[in-house]
Amino acid sequence: MFDINDHETIMKLIHTKKSDAYLVPLYVKINKDTFSLTELNSVKTFSSSFRVGFGAIVSIFDRYSYPEICMFNHDCVTAFSEYNEDKQVDEKYIVIESGYIDINDDDKTQVKQVKEQINYYYEMLYQYINERYQKYRKKLIQDMMDSQTFSS
């Protein structure tokens, strides 16, 4: 399970984002269960209540700092600040949760880019987990059928 209170891990993961990205996926939430990206192979459930947790940084020295205007579009799960010695500035780290987002033609460029990144990771993780779940489900059904055949 992903620990939303582990600020050190969240900061490390956020700093792994690509240089031209506003955010990075941190975890997947299915119903009330939260799975880190390293735990996705152990997911044995799937539902329409599927969300992705993203981490982002707000800093005046980061070209791809998360646009604060976007904070109103997503569920902010947690936020905290940490002083960056190298840059000599406080940086704000945020974790948001989101599902698939409709992109409007009148969205500002930054807002549109954030939505596109969210949708890209959402679709990729949704497909991956759905495929794994369908395989798991088929195997479970096959195992049940096999056990009924042998017990008859």
N, C-alpha and C positions, 0 to 999 in steps of 0.2 A: 504494500500500500504506500502511496505517496504521502509524505508528511508535509503538510502545508506550513507547519511552524518551523521547519528546518531552513532557516534563512541562509545559512552557509551553502547548503546544497543548491538552493534556488539561485543564489548569486552565481555560483560556478556554472550552472546550466545556462543561465541567461547570457553569460559571457562566452558561451560556445556558439551563439547565433552568428549567422553569416554577416559579413560586413555591410551588405545591402539589405538586411532584413530588419523589420521593426520588432519582431517577436520570435519566440522559439516555443515549440510545443513541449510541455512538461509532463502532462499526464492525461489519461482518459478517464472519464467518469461515466459509468453505466449504472443507471438507477442511483443508488447511494454509495456504490463501491467505486473507489478511486484507485487506478492502477498506474504505476509509473511506466514509462516507455520500456523499461527493461523487463517488466512483468507481463507484457502483452501476450506472450506465448502461453501463459497460465490462465487466460480469461476463458471461463466456461459458461458465460452468460452473454446475452445480447438483447437489447430492446431498443425501442424508438427513443427512449430517454438516454440519448447519447450526446455527450458534450466533451470538448477538449479544453484542457487547462493550458494557458499560454503564459509565458513569462516575458516581461519587457522591462526596459529601463527608461527612465526619464532623466535626461541630463543635458545641460546646455552644451556640453562638449562632444556629444554623440550625434553625428549627422543623421542617423536613423533612430533618433530618440522617439519613443512612443508618443504620438500626438495626443495631447491631453484632451482635445476635442472628442477623441474616440472613447474616452472613459465613460461617457454617458450612454454609449451604444452596447456596452457589455457589462456582465456581472463581475464586479471587482471582488475577488475572494480575499485578498490580503494586499497590503502595501506597507513598505517599511523603507527607511532611509539608512544609508551607510556612507560614511566619509571615505572618499577615495584619496589616499595619500599621494599617489602619482599625479593626479589632476588637481589636487587641492580644492576639492569641491564635494558637497553632499550629492549623492545620487539616489534617486528614488526608484525602488524596485517594486513592480506590481505583478500580481497574478490575476488573470481574468479567466472566466469560463465562457465558452461560446459554442453555439451550434452553427449550422450553415447560415450565412447571411446573404440577403439579397443586396445586389449592388445597384445603386441608382446612377443614372447618367449625370445627375447634377451633383454628385459627391465631389468634394474637393480631391485633388490628386493624392494627397497623403492618406486621406480617409479611404479612398478607393484602393490604394495599394495595401493598406492594412486589411481591409475586407478580403482582397484577393489572396493574401497570404493566409489568413484564417481559413478561407474556403479550400485552399490547396491542401493544407495539412489536415483539415477536417475530412475531406473526401478520401485522402490517402489512408488515414487511420481507420475511418469507417469501413472502407473496402477491405482492408487487411483483417480487421477483427471479424467482420461479417463472414469472410471466406473461411477463416479459422473456425469460427463457430459452426458454420454449415458442415464442415468436415467432421468436427467433433460430434455434432448431432447425428450425422449419418452413421458414424462409427458406433455411437451409443445405440441407435436403433438396430443396426446390424448385430451387435453383441446381444441385444435382447432377443432378437429373432433366433439367433444361433442357440442361445440358452434354452429357449422354448422348444426348439426342434429336438435338441438332445434330451430334454426332460420328458418329452412325449412318448 
